[in-house]
């Protein structure tokens, strides 16, 4: 009897446990099932990610190339404004520029004059055209004099009062920029602030070396 009861219990336990394990296995398998639509969505996500990364890298490379080939405007400095030692009645202006780019710059039709706002400005003088190599510094010297308003005064006398006044050395120039891919022309207006003696239009501080604004 005891053997029959033990056999009966084993059979019942086996029958009761089998469906449970099968059901659990079936349910577990159902959660791991991957459909064709899921695979396609994952593929699309990966492709989209690759496309985004490729576009990002390409945009970065393009920006880097444009930065490297871009020809920047020259940097101007006012070196000095002093009395011309030869004439003793005209102003000697020294202006320099540096080419910050890796391409050559061509300067042409360059004019220079001194201005005191609401008072007067000197005559405009033209400077020599030149080609500036990459990272080269060029210095121009111009001798300017006031436009003589009164015919009874000799040319070059400034007829000014004593004191000091803020003024500007102004240069206008045509620039031709040359790079590996393009050539561009532009016209620049350069303004260099300086404190001037009204008596002779010399700089209050010798060799002011002021930075000029390029427009």
Secondary structure, DSSP 8 states (H G I E B T S, - for coil): -HHHHHHHHHHHHHHHHHHHHHHHHHHHHHHT---HHHHHHHHHHHHHHHHHHHHHHHHHHHHHHHHHH-----EEEEEEEEE-TTTSSSEEEEEEEE--SSS-EEEEEEEEEEEETTTEEB--EEE--EEE-TT-EEEEEEEE-B---STTS-TT-----SSEEEEEEEEEEEEEEE-SS-EEEEEEEEEEEEEEETTT--BSSSS--EE-EE-
